[in-house]
């Protein structure tokens, strides 16, 4: 009984943290130069972040690949306009990548 109760409390805590983590990632996104070229729902210079999430849905290693693209830049994935490298730490790149991939 104690194990079941502990499991339920742990699950409830994890679920309650999900919106807070998303809010943190959104704030991080808005604090970086990402917003100059990307929006969540609409194409600007680069693709909408929801398009990026859809393109990478179910792909093994997508979070690591996307984090690398965020940090180091990339070219040719979404057309001829290159995405420049961004001034983010490895941890911030990973947080942003996981957030982008969570968008529906």
C-alpha positions, 0 to 999 in steps of 0.5 A: 500500500505504501509503495502504491501511495508513494508511486502515485505521489511521485507521478502527481509531482512529476505531472505538476512539474511538466507545465513549469518545465515548459514555462522555463523552456518558453522563457529560455526560447524568448530570451535567446535569438531564436525568436528572431527567426522562429515562432511556435505556430508560424513560419518566419525566416525558419520553420514553425517550431511545431513543424520541427516537432512534427518532422522529428516525431518518433525519430530516435536521437532527435533531441540530441540532433536538434540540440546540436543544430541549435548550438552549432547551426545547420544548413539545408534541412529547411531550405537554402537559408542557414541557421546560425550557431546560437550562444547557448550552453549544451544544457540549454540546447538540450532543454530547448530541443526537448521543449520543441519536440514536445510541441503539438 
